[in-house]
Amino acid sequence: MNLTPKQVVDELNQYIIGQDEAKKAVAVALRNRYRRSKLSKEMRDEITPKNIIMKGPTGVGKTEIARRLAKLVKAPFIKIEATKYTEVGYVGRDVESMVRDLVETSVRMVKDEKQHEVEKKAKVTVDKILLDAIYKSELAKNPNSNADELKEKLKVLYDEGKLDEQTVEIEVQDVPKPLDLTSGVAEINIGSMLGGIFPQRKKRRKLSVLEARELLTNEECDKMIDMDSVNSEAIKRAEEEGIIFIDEIDKVIGKAATSNGPDVSREGVQRDILPIVEGSTVATKYGNVKTDFILFIASGAFHVSKIEDMIPELQGRFPIKVELKNLTKDDFYKILTETKTSVTTQYAELLKVDNIDLDFTDDALKEIAEIAEEENETNENIGARRLHSIIEKVLEDISFNATGENPLVKVVIDKNYVQNAFGEDRKKYDLKKYIL
């Protein structure tokens, strides 16, 4: 997708308040990918992504910026936690598995796209299979029925969706659970290897027409899709467009001496990550994947350690450093009022299911924003996630008592309602300001 940096930021602004520096950084990184694609092959090979490292407390938008960016351009994206990996020689996940996870995501994306292309054709075949199965079942129950009339009647009912809940017996593929063995460099899928040697077994299952249609459609789509082409496209997309978000990288930057128990060599994890970020080739079950042009975005709170404590070689591979700010009550208010699918909108839609028409007044939203700021200052700072816990408490009684059995009722949440919902708890927050 050819978007200018300003257009990218405008899109991100619909979901993320503030953090302009970080949004500009990822927008430029994305645009540089497009610029690189227009250059000669010789020059493209020389230009690598300018990886980004974000510093800031939890809940201020670090992950959301990266996730929304990937969704915007339909790029393969994974989020991993640096603390899940161990240095080579220790028990745990090796750092190369993050690349394999990215490729798995890319394969799913490409396969879904290909499936969408052939789905209409597959459904035609599936409809014939299901109608035939339903017809045989009904004819067995009523052997004296006029065959043509029965077929026509069933087709009308089928097309109208009136047979969706009817049970039908169909033949489906009996797919054995794959056995995945992970070696030091590659994943070996025994199920996939043997699947091409032995013919696939079938088994009969009783399902609703709706369930059977979905299962058979997936099977027919799989028959029509060239998986070699899917895998090839997925690898290319992962290499050229993939984004890997490495969270909690600050947790593997601390000194070994500060940790209790066995030394799992945090610096060793950094050194193992280095060649991945620097550019290397990782073996996967779909083929070799070059990491040279994958965009890496790292993040951490950096309360104890500093970015400067990272080993110099790895630090140099993240040339763009941005700091995300703590959220203020004004930010919280904007999150509640200006973002697309805000948390208040989400709760309003949820309660509509139970005939509750929820309406937040402006003074209620300002009160919620103020409480969020106070709680983050006096307790653990969890950023925008604080809004969820506050609104959950405000709506606790309404959510509990709503059954959907009564006619539609409008419920107005104003400032007084919010204050009453917190009661003595709000006084406790105020008192904490004076505790030294």
N, C-alpha and C positions, 0 to 999 in steps of 0.2 A: 504494500500500500504506500503510495507516494504522498506523504503528509509533510508539510513544513513544520519546523519546530514550534511555531506559534499555534498551528492547528493542533498539534499533539498536546500542548499545554492547555489549550481551550477544552479539549476532550477530558483531560485529567482533572481540570477544575470542576467538572460536573460531579466528581466523586471525592475529591481531596481538597481540603481547605488549607490555604497557606502553603508553606514549604516550597516557595517559588524557586529557590536555588536548586533544589533536588529535581524538581520537575523540568527545569531548563536543561539540566545536565543530561537526564535520560532522553529528552527530546532531541538534543543535539547528537547524542550517541546514535539514536535511531536514524536521524537524517544522514549521518555520515555513512551508514550502511547503504542507503540509497545512492549517495554520491559515489561510493566505492564501486557499486554495481555498474556505473556508467563509464568506468575507466577501462583501459586496456588490461588484458590478463596479466601482463608483466607487472604493471603498476598495482593491480588488485592484490597480487601475491605479497607485495611489500607493505601494504596498509593493514594493520591489525586494529581491532576495536580498542577504544580507550575505556578500560574498565573503571568502574565507579565504586567507591567505598562510602557508605553513609554512616554517620554518627548521630545517635539520638536515642532518647528513652523509648520504651515500648509504647505502642499505641499511637504514635504520631504520624504514621503513614508510610514508613519505609517499605514494608512488604506490599502494601496496597499500591504504591506508585509503580513498582516493578510488575506486579500482577496485572494491573490495569493496562500498562504499556503493552505487555505481551498479548493480552486479550484484544487490544485495539488493532494490532497489526497481524493477529492470528499466528503468532510465533510460538514454537514449542517452548514451554516454560516449566521449570520445576523450582521448588523451594526446598532447600536442604538445611540442616543444622550442622554446623562445623563440629559440634561436640559429639555427634554420632559416629565420627570417624576416628580411627586409631592409626598410629604409625605402623608401617609394614613390620611384621614380626610379633605384633600384639593381636589378641583375639578381638575381633570387631570388623566393621565394614571398612573396606579399602576405599580410598578417595576416588578411584576410577569408576566406582559404582554410580557416582553422580552423573557421569556421562552416559552410562547404560540406561539409567532412569530417564534421562532426557530423550534418548533415542526411543525408548518405549512410549513416551508421551507423543513423540513425533509420529510414530507408526500408528498409534490410535487416531491421531488427528487426520492423517492422510487416508486411513482406511474408512473413517467416518465420512469423509468427503466423497470417496469413491462409491461407498455404499449409497449415499444420497443420490448419486448419478444413476445408479441401476435399480434403485428401490421401486420405482414405478413399474418397470418391466417385471421385476421379481414378484410384485404383488399380483400381477395378472396370473402368473403360474400358480401362486399360492391359493388364490381364490378358486381356481379350477380344482385343485387338490381337495380343498376343504368342502366345496360344494358336492364333489363326488362322494366324499366320506359321509357327509350328512345325508345325501340321497340314499346311499346304500343302507344306512342305519334306519332311516324312515321307511324304506321299502321293505326291510326285514320285519318291521313292526306291523306294516299294513301291506301284505303281499298282493292284495287285490286292487291296489290303487292304480289309477291311470298314470303311467310312467311320465308322459309328456307334461300332463297337468301338474304332477307332483314336482317335477324339475322346475317348471315355471314359477310355481308357488314358493318353493324354497329359495329360488334366486331373488325374488322380490323381497322376501323376508330378510335374506342375507344382506342385500344391498342397503336395506333400511336399518341394519344393525340390530334387528330384533332376535337374531340367533346368537348374539355374542356370548351370552351366558350359558348356552346349551353345551353339554359335554359331547366331545367327539374323540374318537380313538384314531390316532395317526401314528405313522412310522417316522421316527426321528433318528438322527445319528447318535450313537453311543460313544461319546467322547470321553476317553479316560483322562484322569487327572494327570497333568504333565509332571514329570520329575525333573526339577531343575537342580543341577549341580554347578556350583560356582568354583572355578579354579582361580588361580592367581591372576589370570589375564582375561578370561572369557567365561561366558555363561554357556553351559551345555544343556540343551533341552532334549532329554532323551525321548520324550513323547513326540516331539516334532521330527526327530530323526527316524524313528520307527514308523511314524504315520505314513510315510511314503513307501514303505516296504510291504506292510500288511494292509489288506483291504479294510475299509471302515465298516464296523459292525452297525447294525440297525437294531432298534428296540421299539416296541409299541408302548405308547403312553396315552392315558386318558386326560385330556385337558379341556378347558373351556375354549370355545371358538376364538375368543379374543386372545388368549394365551397362545393357542396353537398358531394363530396368524402371525404373531410376533416372532415365535420361534422358527417357523418355517421360512418367513421372510428373511431372517438373518442367515439361515442356511442357504437359501437361493442366492442371496447377495454374495455370500462367500464363494459360491461356485462361479459367479460372473466376474469376480475381482481377480486380477492378476497380482498375486502377493509379491512376486519378484519385483514388479514395477512399483508396488506400494513401498516395499522395503528400500528400494533404490532412491525413491523420491523422499522418503522419510529421513534417510541418512543425509542427503543433500540439504534438506531443510534444517535439520539439526545443526549441521556444520555452518551453514550460511546465515541462519536466522535465529538459532537457539539462544535462550537466555537462562542462565543458571544464577539463582539468587542464593547466596551463602549467608545464612543468618547466624547470629551469635559467634561471629568470627573472633570477637574480643575474648571469648572464653578459652581459646586455644593460644592466646598471646601471653598469658601470665607466666611467671617464673615457676619452674618445676619445684623450686624449694618451698614455694608457698602452698603446695598441695599436700594433702595427707594421703598416706597409703602408698601403693606402688607408683613409681614414676612412669606415666604413660606418654611421656615426652610430647608436650604440647608443641614444642619447636619442631619435633619430628613430623607432626601432622602438617604444620605449615610447609615444611620442606617437601612433603608428599603432594600437597596441593599445588606447589609451585610449578612443576612441569605441565600440569593440566591447564593452568591459567596461562602459562608461558607459550604453550602450543606443543602438543604431542599427538600420538596416534594411539587410540584405545580400541582394543578388540572387543566386539560385541557379537551376539549370536546373529545379528543382521549383517555384519561386516565391519571392517575397520572404520573408525570415525576420527577425523582430525579435529582437534580442539582449537586450532589457531584463530578461528574467526568467530567463535562463540563469545557472546557478551556476558561477562561476569559482573555481577553486582553484589558486593559484600556489605554487611551491616552489623552493627553492634551498639550497645549502650555506652561502652567504654567508661564505666564508672571507676573501675580499679586500674585497668591497663589503659594505655594510650595507643593511638594509631602508630605513633613513632616507635612503639615497643615491638611492632611486627618485624620479622627478619627483613633486612634491607632489600633482598632480592624479590621477596613477595610484595613488599610495600611499593617497589618500583613498578610492579605490574598493575597497580591501581592508581594511575596518575591523577584521576579526578576525585577529589575529596570534598564532600559536602556535609554540613552539619544541620540537622533538623531541629527546630525549636520546640520547646514545651508549648502545649496548647493552653491558651487563656480562655476566660469565660466568653470573650467575643468570638474566639474561634469555635468554641462549643456551640454558641448560638447560631453561627453560620453553618455549622455541620448539620444542625437540626432544621434549618430553614432553606438552605441554598443547595444542598447536595441532592443529586438524583437518587431516588429510592432511599431517603433518609431513614433513620431508625424509627422515628415517629410514624412515617408513612408505612413502614413494614408492620408495625404493631397495629396500626389502623386497619390494614388489609387483613391481618390475621383475625382480628375480632369481628370483622364484617361477616365472617363465616358463621358466627354465632349471633348474628343480627344486632351487633353493637356498632353504631355509627359514632366513632371516636373523633373528638375535635379538641385540639390543644390550642388554648389562647396564647397570645404573644407573651403576656406576663408569666404564664406557666413555663414557656420555653426559656425565658430569661432566668427564671428561678432554677430550673434544671441545670442550665449552663453554669450558674453561680455555684450550685452545690457540687457539680463536677469539678470545678476549679478548686474548691475548698477541700474536697476529699483527696484529690491528687496532691495537694500541698501538705495535708496533715497525715495522710496514710501513704501507701505505696503508689507511686505515679504510674498509672497504667494507661494514660493518654485517653483517646476517644473511646476505648473499651469501657470506661467508667460510665458512659451514657447508658449502655445496655443495662448495667446493674441498677442504676437509678430509676430508669423507666420501668424496669421489671418490678421494682419495689412499689412505685407509684400505681401501677396497674394490677398489683397482686390480687386485690379483692375482686376487681372487675373480671379478670381472667378466670379466677376460681369459680365465681358464681354464674358466669355466662354459660348457658346450655344450648342456645339456639332454638329452644322450644317456644320462646316468647316472640311477639311481633317486633319489628325493627324499632329500636330505641336509641335516641341520640344522647350521648354522654359527653359533657363538656368538662375538660380538665383545665382548671384555672390555677392561679398562684396559690390560693387558699387550699385547694385540694392537694397540691404538691406538698405544701407545708404540713398539712395534717397527716399526710401519708408517712412523713418522716417523724413527726412528733418529737419525742425526747431525743431521738437520734441526732436531730439537727442541733440541739443544744449541746450535745456532746462534741460535735464538730467545732462549735464556737469556742467551747472551753479549752480545746486542745491548743488554741492559739496562744494561750497564756501559760502553758506548761513548758518549763525550761528543760 
